[in-house]
Amino acid sequence: MEIRGDNYSDAGGDVYLIIEISDTTLAYDRGTKLPLYAAHRIPEVWIIDVGENPVEIYREPDAAARRYLAGTPIKEGVLNSAVIPEVKLLLGELFSGDMQ
């Protein structure tokens, strides 16, 4: 897979997964960035909420409505990307600080 080096907002077909790490920016990530990602047809977005520890997974972008049709909160287990199967994260390791 090759990804262009220019601005990602022009690369809708090149970006398959965006992972946002949110601490103080959660409202901005959900309210401003997520609709932009949907408008650009980014197939999958993960928002990792550092404060509360769930991960929100958004799939099925509706570009015209600037929203995702499917959003799922995950609090435990393994995160699997639907668009990049090699991407997997164990939530227990993500929030424990034990990742190596």
VMD Tcl script that builds the backbone (N, CA, C; Angstrom):
set m [mol new atoms 300]
animate dup $m
set s [atomselect $m all]
$s set {name element resname resid chain x y z} {
  {N N MET 1 A 0.841 -1.156 0.000}
  {CA C MET 1 A 0.000 0.000 0.000}
  {C C MET 1 A 0.896 1.231 0.000}
  {N N GLU 2 A 0.618 2.160 -0.893}
  {CA C GLU 2 A 1.389 3.400 -0.968}
  {C C GLU 2 A 0.483 4.560 -0.611}
  {N N ILE 3 A 0.966 5.437 0.250}
  {CA C ILE 3 A 0.198 6.601 0.661}
  {C C ILE 3 A 0.929 7.848 0.223}
  {N N ARG 4 A 0.183 8.758 -0.390}
  {CA C ARG 4 A 0.780 10.003 -0.871}
  {C C ARG 4 A 1.282 10.842 0.286}
  {N N GLY 5 A 2.251 11.715 0.010}
  {CA C GLY 5 A 2.821 12.576 1.031}
  {C C GLY 5 A 2.143 13.923 1.151}
  {N N ASP 6 A 1.099 14.200 0.357}
  {CA C ASP 6 A 0.446 15.506 0.423}
  {C C ASP 6 A -0.632 15.529 1.502}
  {N N ASN 7 A -1.406 16.575 1.536}
  {CA C ASN 7 A -2.444 16.780 2.534}
  {C C ASN 7 A -3.456 15.636 2.512}
  {N N TYR 8 A -3.733 15.026 3.676}
  {CA C TYR 8 A -4.634 13.872 3.712}
  {C C TYR 8 A -6.057 14.231 3.324}
  {N N SER 9 A -6.439 15.506 3.427}
  {CA C SER 9 A -7.811 15.873 3.080}
  {C C SER 9 A -8.081 15.699 1.592}
  {N N ASP 10 A -7.023 15.633 0.785}
  {CA C ASP 10 A -7.162 15.395 -0.643}
  {C C ASP 10 A -6.923 13.931 -0.991}
  {N N ALA 11 A -6.756 13.084 0.008}
  {CA C ALA 11 A -6.327 11.707 -0.230}
  {C C ALA 11 A -7.363 10.693 0.229}
  {N N GLY 12 A -8.643 10.990 0.043}
  {CA C GLY 12 A -9.700 10.108 0.523}
  {C C GLY 12 A -9.506 8.654 0.139}
  {N N GLY 13 A -9.038 8.369 -1.072}
  {CA C GLY 13 A -8.829 6.998 -1.499}
  {C C GLY 13 A -7.573 6.371 -0.938}
  {N N ASP 14 A -6.675 7.180 -0.371}
  {CA C ASP 14 A -5.410 6.679 0.151}
  {C C ASP 14 A -5.431 6.413 1.651}
  {N N VAL 15 A -6.337 7.014 2.371}
  {CA C VAL 15 A -6.390 6.877 3.823}
  {C C VAL 15 A -7.472 5.862 4.165}
  {N N TYR 16 A -7.081 4.807 4.848}
  {CA C TYR 16 A -8.006 3.726 5.177}
  {C C TYR 16 A -8.454 3.745 6.626}
  {N N LEU 17 A -7.595 4.221 7.509}
  {CA C LEU 17 A -7.875 4.202 8.944}
  {C C LEU 17 A -7.221 5.416 9.584}
  {N N ILE 18 A -7.992 6.130 10.387}
  {CA C ILE 18 A -7.451 7.223 11.192}
  {C C ILE 18 A -7.690 6.863 12.640}
  {N N ILE 19 A -6.650 7.034 13.455}
  {CA C ILE 19 A -6.762 6.798 14.892}
  {C C ILE 19 A -6.506 8.125 15.593}
  {N N GLU 20 A -7.518 8.619 16.277}
  {CA C GLU 20 A -7.418 9.857 17.045}
  {C C GLU 20 A -7.211 9.495 18.506}
  {N N ILE 21 A -6.235 10.119 19.134}
  {CA C ILE 21 A -6.015 9.957 20.570}
  {C C ILE 21 A -6.575 11.215 21.228}
  {N N SER 22 A -7.653 11.064 21.995}
  {CA C SER 22 A -8.349 12.218 22.564}
  {C C SER 22 A -8.198 12.251 24.070}
  {N N ASP 23 A -7.829 13.409 24.541}
  {CA C ASP 23 A -7.809 13.655 25.976}
  {C C ASP 23 A -8.675 14.890 26.208}
  {N N THR 24 A -8.163 16.036 25.848}
  {CA C THR 24 A -8.934 17.272 26.000}
  {C C THR 24 A -9.659 17.650 24.713}
  {N N THR 25 A -9.484 16.892 23.640}
  {CA C THR 25 A -10.052 17.250 22.341}
  {C C THR 25 A -11.210 16.359 21.913}
  {N N LEU 26 A -11.802 15.608 22.812}
  {CA C LEU 26 A -12.826 14.635 22.449}
  {C C LEU 26 A -14.017 15.285 21.727}
  {N N ALA 27 A -14.538 16.378 22.246}
  {CA C ALA 27 A -15.686 17.044 21.613}
  {C C ALA 27 A -15.321 17.538 20.208}
  {N N TYR 28 A -14.125 18.068 20.048}
  {CA C TYR 28 A -13.666 18.540 18.736}
  {C C TYR 28 A -13.492 17.369 17.773}
  {N N ASP 29 A -12.935 16.280 18.254}
  {CA C ASP 29 A -12.731 15.105 17.403}
  {C C ASP 29 A -14.061 14.548 16.914}
  {N N ARG 30 A -15.040 14.478 17.798}
  {CA C ARG 30 A -16.363 13.963 17.418}
  {C C ARG 30 A -17.151 14.964 16.569}
  {N N GLY 31 A -17.146 16.217 16.984}
  {CA C GLY 31 A -18.016 17.212 16.368}
  {C C GLY 31 A -17.480 17.876 15.113}
  {N N THR 32 A -16.163 17.990 15.007}
  {CA C THR 32 A -15.563 18.674 13.859}
  {C C THR 32 A -14.823 17.717 12.933}
  {N N LYS 33 A -13.922 16.933 13.498}
  {CA C LYS 33 A -13.094 16.062 12.660}
  {C C LYS 33 A -13.874 14.895 12.059}
  {N N LEU 34 A -14.705 14.242 12.862}
  {CA C LEU 34 A -15.429 13.061 12.383}
  {C C LEU 34 A -16.293 13.365 11.154}
  {N N PRO 35 A -17.057 14.463 11.144}
  {CA C PRO 35 A -17.817 14.783 9.929}
  {C C PRO 35 A -16.917 15.046 8.718}
  {N N LEU 36 A -15.756 15.640 8.942}
  {CA C LEU 36 A -14.820 15.861 7.832}
  {C C LEU 36 A -14.287 14.541 7.293}
  {N N TYR 37 A -13.963 13.633 8.180}
  {CA C TYR 37 A -13.483 12.321 7.738}
  {C C TYR 37 A -14.564 11.586 6.932}
  {N N ALA 38 A -15.815 11.684 7.394}
  {CA C ALA 38 A -16.917 11.050 6.660}
  {C C ALA 38 A -17.086 11.692 5.290}
  {N N ALA 39 A -17.005 13.015 5.228}
  {CA C ALA 39 A -17.146 13.724 3.954}
  {C C ALA 39 A -16.076 13.312 2.959}
  {N N HIS 40 A -14.898 12.972 3.467}
  {CA C HIS 40 A -13.787 12.539 2.605}
  {C C HIS 40 A -13.739 11.024 2.443}
  {N N ARG 41 A -14.783 10.357 2.927}
  {CA C ARG 41 A -14.961 8.906 2.754}
  {C C ARG 41 A -13.832 8.067 3.375}
  {N N ILE 42 A -13.327 8.508 4.516}
  {CA C ILE 42 A -12.346 7.697 5.245}
  {C C ILE 42 A -13.119 6.496 5.785}
  {N N PRO 43 A -12.768 5.268 5.381}
  {CA C PRO 43 A -13.599 4.111 5.710}
  {C C PRO 43 A -13.700 3.770 7.192}
  {N N GLU 44 A -12.676 4.109 7.981}
  {CA C GLU 44 A -12.697 3.699 9.388}
  {C C GLU 44 A -11.961 4.727 10.230}
  {N N VAL 45 A -12.570 5.088 11.363}
  {CA C VAL 45 A -11.962 6.031 12.308}
  {C C VAL 45 A -12.099 5.449 13.701}
  {N N TRP 46 A -10.998 5.473 14.443}
  {CA C TRP 46 A -11.023 5.083 15.853}
  {C C TRP 46 A -10.757 6.343 16.664}
  {N N ILE 47 A -11.568 6.599 17.676}
  {CA C ILE 47 A -11.301 7.676 18.621}
  {C C ILE 47 A -11.027 7.019 19.961}
  {N N ILE 48 A -9.807 7.166 20.426}
  {CA C ILE 48 A -9.395 6.587 21.710}
  {C C ILE 48 A -9.527 7.672 22.763}
  {N N ASP 49 A -10.448 7.478 23.694}
  {CA C ASP 49 A -10.716 8.435 24.763}
  {C C ASP 49 A -9.814 8.099 25.948}
  {N N VAL 50 A -8.755 8.858 26.102}
  {CA C VAL 50 A -7.770 8.583 27.145}
  {C C VAL 50 A -8.385 8.696 28.537}
  {N N GLY 51 A -9.308 9.626 28.730}
  {CA C GLY 51 A -9.900 9.838 30.051}
  {C C GLY 51 A -10.824 8.728 30.502}
  {N N GLU 52 A -11.669 8.229 29.622}
  {CA C GLU 52 A -12.661 7.220 29.992}
  {C C GLU 52 A -12.279 5.814 29.550}
  {N N ASN 53 A -11.311 5.706 28.670}
  {CA C ASN 53 A -10.746 4.452 28.175}
  {C C ASN 53 A -11.578 3.645 27.172}
  {N N PRO 54 A -12.763 4.078 26.743}
  {CA C PRO 54 A -13.351 3.311 25.648}
  {C C PRO 54 A -12.766 3.778 24.322}
  {N N VAL 55 A -12.911 2.957 23.331}
  {CA C VAL 55 A -12.521 3.322 21.974}
  {C C VAL 55 A -13.796 3.314 21.147}
  {N N GLU 56 A -14.007 4.384 20.408}
  {CA C GLU 56 A -15.163 4.469 19.519}
  {C C GLU 56 A -14.682 4.127 18.119}
  {N N ILE 57 A -15.341 3.177 17.486}
  {CA C ILE 57 A -14.986 2.778 16.126}
  {C C ILE 57 A -16.111 3.211 15.204}
  {N N TYR 58 A -15.759 3.986 14.195}
  {CA C TYR 58 A -16.731 4.475 13.220}
  {C C TYR 58 A -16.413 3.881 11.864}
  {N N ARG 59 A -17.469 3.360 11.204}
  {CA C ARG 59 A -17.331 2.751 9.877}
  {C C ARG 59 A -18.525 3.172 9.026}
  {N N GLU 60 A -18.450 2.913 7.753}
  {CA C GLU 60 A -19.510 3.210 6.789}
  {C C GLU 60 A -19.785 4.711 6.685}
  {N N PRO 61 A -18.851 5.459 6.105}
  {CA C PRO 61 A -19.058 6.900 5.980}
  {C C PRO 61 A -20.156 7.237 4.966}
  {N N ASP 62 A -21.002 8.178 5.326}
  {CA C ASP 62 A -21.999 8.758 4.419}
  {C C ASP 62 A -21.487 10.151 4.094}
  {N N ALA 63 A -20.827 10.285 2.938}
  {CA C ALA 63 A -20.175 11.545 2.581}
  {C C ALA 63 A -21.172 12.685 2.446}
  {N N ALA 64 A -22.325 12.426 1.864}
  {CA C ALA 64 A -23.315 13.484 1.656}
  {C C ALA 64 A -23.843 14.019 2.991}
  {N N ALA 65 A -24.070 13.139 3.941}
  {CA C ALA 65 A -24.585 13.542 5.255}
  {C C ALA 65 A -23.470 13.929 6.219}
  {N N ARG 66 A -22.228 13.687 5.832}
  {CA C ARG 66 A -21.048 14.001 6.668}
  {C C ARG 66 A -21.138 13.314 8.037}
  {N N ARG 67 A -21.463 12.023 7.987}
  {CA C ARG 67 A -21.530 11.252 9.230}
  {C C ARG 67 A -21.239 9.793 8.914}
  {N N TYR 68 A -21.045 9.022 9.976}
  {CA C TYR 68 A -20.835 7.581 9.841}
  {C C TYR 68 A -22.118 6.866 10.209}
  {N N LEU 69 A -22.456 5.834 9.454}
  {CA C LEU 69 A -23.678 5.071 9.705}
  {C C LEU 69 A -23.519 4.114 10.869}
  {N N ALA 70 A -22.289 3.698 11.147}
  {CA C ALA 70 A -22.044 2.735 12.225}
  {C C ALA 70 A -20.988 3.295 13.181}
  {N N GLY 71 A -21.337 3.361 14.451}
  {CA C GLY 71 A -20.398 3.761 15.488}
  {C C GLY 71 A -20.526 2.804 16.653}
  {N N THR 72 A -19.404 2.263 17.111}
  {CA C THR 72 A -19.436 1.246 18.161}
  {C C THR 72 A -18.432 1.578 19.256}
  {N N PRO 73 A -18.864 1.659 20.516}
  {CA C PRO 73 A -17.905 1.813 21.610}
  {C C PRO 73 A -17.366 0.444 22.028}
  {N N ILE 74 A -16.068 0.361 22.233}
  {CA C ILE 74 A -15.418 -0.877 22.667}
  {C C ILE 74 A -14.696 -0.571 23.983}
  {N N LYS 75 A -14.969 -1.350 25.018}
  {CA C LYS 75 A -14.332 -1.121 26.319}
  {C C LYS 75 A -13.349 -2.206 26.712}
  {N N GLU 76 A -13.401 -3.364 26.026}
  {CA C GLU 76 A -12.479 -4.440 26.365}
  {C C GLU 76 A -12.279 -5.338 25.157}
  {N N GLY 77 A -11.239 -6.135 25.227}
  {CA C GLY 77 A -10.980 -7.080 24.142}
  {C C GLY 77 A -9.961 -6.554 23.143}
  {N N VAL 78 A -10.130 -7.010 21.922}
  {CA C VAL 78 A -9.178 -6.684 20.859}
  {C C VAL 78 A -9.859 -5.784 19.838}
  {N N LEU 79 A -9.173 -4.734 19.460}
  {CA C LEU 79 A -9.648 -3.865 18.389}
  {C C LEU 79 A -9.126 -4.423 17.082}
  {N N ASN 80 A -10.024 -4.648 16.146}
  {CA C ASN 80 A -9.640 -5.148 14.831}
  {C C ASN 80 A -10.110 -4.154 13.785}
  {N N SER 81 A -9.242 -3.833 12.871}
  {CA C SER 81 A -9.627 -2.961 11.771}
  {C C SER 81 A -10.333 -3.782 10.701}
  {N N ALA 82 A -11.452 -3.255 10.209}
  {CA C ALA 82 A -12.167 -3.918 9.125}
  {C C ALA 82 A -11.488 -3.684 7.789}
  {N N VAL 83 A -10.764 -2.584 7.671}
  {CA C VAL 83 A -10.157 -2.240 6.384}
  {C C VAL 83 A -8.685 -2.626 6.279}
  {N N ILE 84 A -8.013 -2.770 7.422}
  {CA C ILE 84 A -6.610 -3.208 7.452}
  {C C ILE 84 A -6.524 -4.325 8.485}
  {N N PRO 85 A -6.788 -5.575 8.078}
  {CA C PRO 85 A -6.869 -6.684 9.037}
  {C C PRO 85 A -5.613 -6.885 9.883}
  {N N GLU 86 A -4.473 -6.417 9.408}
  {CA C GLU 86 A -3.229 -6.580 10.172}
  {C C GLU 86 A -3.195 -5.686 11.411}
  {N N VAL 87 A -4.033 -4.660 11.464}
  {CA C VAL 87 A -4.054 -3.732 12.591}
  {C C VAL 87 A -4.942 -4.298 13.689}
  {N N LYS 88 A -4.298 -4.642 14.804}
  {CA C LYS 88 A -5.012 -5.177 15.963}
  {C C LYS 88 A -4.385 -4.587 17.221}
  {N N LEU 89 A -5.216 -4.180 18.160}
  {CA C LEU 89 A -4.737 -3.652 19.432}
  {C C LEU 89 A -5.491 -4.319 20.567}
  {N N LEU 90 A -4.777 -4.776 21.564}
  {CA C LEU 90 A -5.390 -5.337 22.769}
  {C C LEU 90 A -5.637 -4.174 23.726}
  {N N LEU 91 A -6.895 -3.912 24.037}
  {CA C LEU 91 A -7.229 -2.746 24.857}
  {C C LEU 91 A -6.563 -2.766 26.223}
  {N N GLY 92 A -6.449 -3.922 26.833}
  {CA C GLY 92 A -5.804 -4.003 28.145}
  {C C GLY 92 A -4.377 -3.504 28.112}
  {N N GLU 93 A -3.665 -3.761 27.058}
  {CA C GLU 93 A -2.285 -3.282 26.921}
  {C C GLU 93 A -2.244 -1.805 26.563}
  {N N LEU 94 A -3.214 -1.368 25.798}
  {CA C LEU 94 A -3.250 0.025 25.362}
  {C C LEU 94 A -3.333 0.971 26.546}
  {N N PHE 95 A -4.182 0.669 27.515}
  {CA C PHE 95 A -4.401 1.572 28.634}
  {C C PHE 95 A -3.573 1.251 29.862}
  {N N SER 96 A -2.882 0.116 29.876}
  {CA C SER 96 A -2.093 -0.232 31.060}
  {C C SER 96 A -0.684 0.339 31.006}
  {N N GLY 97 A -0.249 0.751 29.825}
  {CA C GLY 97 A 1.118 1.241 29.684}
  {C C GLY 97 A 2.114 0.112 29.495}
  {N N ASP 98 A 1.649 -1.125 29.280}
  {CA C ASP 98 A 2.542 -2.269 29.139}
  {C C ASP 98 A 2.900 -2.599 27.688}
  {N N MET 99 A 2.513 -1.744 26.731}
  {CA C MET 99 A 2.819 -2.036 25.333}
  {C C MET 99 A 4.317 -1.956 25.097}
  {N N GLN 100 A 4.825 -2.861 24.276}
  {CA C GLN 100 A 6.255 -2.864 23.974}
  {C C GLN 100 A 6.459 -2.949 22.509}
}
mol reanalyze $m
mol bondsrecalc $m
mol representation Tube
mol addrep $m
